[in-house]
Amino acid sequence: MKTYERIRELRENHHWTQEDVAKKIDLTPQGYAKIERGETRLTLERLEQFADIFDVDIAQLLSNTSQFFYQNNKDSQHIYQNTQVDDNLKLYQYEIEKLKLSLAYKDEIIARLNEQIVDLRNLNRALIKTNQ
């Protein structure tokens, strides 16, 4: 199930109209309808909004194997899932760690380049002084 299909399913399980959800995430009904049809790419910010209003994790919105069902009790409403979210979360956590390492490596490279810039500027100043 694709993310936009999951969003539609969650909306229907809450018995909300497209207009209801559009208001909750500050979109026009037409803009929201495009999301449900899969015509709009979702940003992380938008996914966070959906996760908040449906009270689910972003991973649940992204998971390809999730199947949600809705239960309405007198006291509260809950959305349950039957999925392998733990496996997907581990995969996402692994990817996050890889990205963090890449960012740390990038920061090291930038720091080295900045040091080289300082050294080259100092060398340039020294050469200018010797040529005067």
PELIN-V447245 format. One record per residue. N is the residue number from 1. RES is the residue in three letters. PSI is psi in whole degrees, -180 to 180 (999 if undefined). NEAR is the number of other C-alpha atoms within 8 Angstrom. D_FIRST is the distance of its C-alpha to the first C-alpha in whole Angstrom. Layout:
n->{N,N}
res->{RES,RES}
psi->{PSI,PSI}
near->{NEAR,NEAR}
d_first->{D_FIRST,D_FIRST}
//
This chain:
n->{1,2,3,4,5,6,7,8,9,10,11,12,13,14,15,16,17,18,19,20,21,22,23,24,25,26,27,28,29,30,31,32,33,34,35,36,37,38,39,40,41,42,43,44,45,46,47,48,49,50,51,52,53,54,55,56,57,58,59,60,61,62,63,64,65,66,67,68,69,70,71,72,73,74,75,76,77,78,79,80,81,82,83,84,85,86,87,88,89,90,91,92,93,94,95,96,97,98,99,100,101,102,103,104,105,106,107,108,109,110,111,112,113,114,115,116,117,118,119,120,121,122,123,124,125,126,127,128,129,130,131,132}
res->{MET,LYS,THR,TYR,GLU,ARG,ILE,ARG,GLU,LEU,ARG,GLU,ASN,HIS,HIS,TRP,THR,GLN,GLU,ASP,VAL,ALA,LYS,LYS,ILE,ASP,LEU,THR,PRO,GLN,GLY,TYR,ALA,LYS,ILE,GLU,ARG,GLY,GLU,THR,ARG,LEU,THR,LEU,GLU,ARG,LEU,GLU,GLN,PHE,ALA,ASP,ILE,PHE,ASP,VAL,ASP,ILE,ALA,GLN,LEU,LEU,SER,ASN,THR,SER,GLN,PHE,PHE,TYR,GLN,ASN,ASN,LYS,ASP,SER,GLN,HIS,ILE,TYR,GLN,ASN,THR,GLN,VAL,ASP,ASP,ASN,LEU,LYS,LEU,TYR,GLN,TYR,GLU,ILE,GLU,LYS,LEU,LYS,LEU,SER,LEU,ALA,TYR,LYS,ASP,GLU,ILE,ILE,ALA,ARG,LEU,ASN,GLU,GLN,ILE,VAL,ASP,LEU,ARG,ASN,LEU,ASN,ARG,ALA,LEU,ILE,LYS,THR,ASN,GLN}
psi->{132,160,-44,-31,-38,-40,-44,-44,-44,-41,-47,-38,-29,-4,39,150,168,-37,-39,-49,-40,-42,-41,-30,13,54,160,154,-35,-41,-41,-40,-37,-37,-47,-25,-5,20,-6,133,136,134,166,-41,-44,-41,-39,-40,-45,-43,-40,-49,-29,-4,52,167,153,-37,-33,-32,-32,-21,132,-18,1,141,121,148,156,138,129,111,169,-42,-36,169,135,146,126,161,151,98,179,49,-37,-44,-43,-40,-41,-42,-46,-40,-40,-45,-40,-44,-41,-43,-38,-42,-41,-42,-41,-42,-42,-43,-39,-44,-44,-42,-43,-43,-39,-39,-42,-38,-45,-46,-43,-37,-43,-42,-42,-44,-42,-41,-39,-42,-39,-26,-9,999}
near->{7,7,10,10,11,10,11,9,9,10,13,9,9,7,6,10,8,10,10,8,11,13,10,8,9,6,9,9,10,6,9,13,9,10,12,11,9,9,7,7,6,7,6,6,6,9,11,9,9,10,12,8,7,8,7,9,7,9,9,9,12,8,10,7,7,12,7,10,8,10,8,7,7,5,4,6,9,8,10,8,8,7,7,8,10,6,7,10,9,8,8,8,8,8,8,8,8,8,8,8,8,8,8,8,8,8,8,8,8,8,8,8,8,8,8,8,8,8,8,8,8,8,8,8,8,8,8,8,7,6,5,4}
d_first->{0,4,7,8,6,7,10,11,10,12,15,15,16,18,20,20,20,19,23,23,20,22,25,23,22,25,23,25,23,22,21,18,17,17,14,12,13,12,15,16,16,15,18,19,21,18,16,19,20,16,16,20,20,17,19,16,16,15,13,11,10,9,8,6,7,8,8,11,14,17,20,23,26,30,30,27,23,20,17,16,13,13,12,14,14,17,17,15,17,20,18,18,22,23,22,23,26,27,26,29,31,31,32,35,36,36,38,40,41,41,44,46,46,47,50,51,51,53,55,56,57,59,60,61,63,65,65,66,69,71,71,73}
//
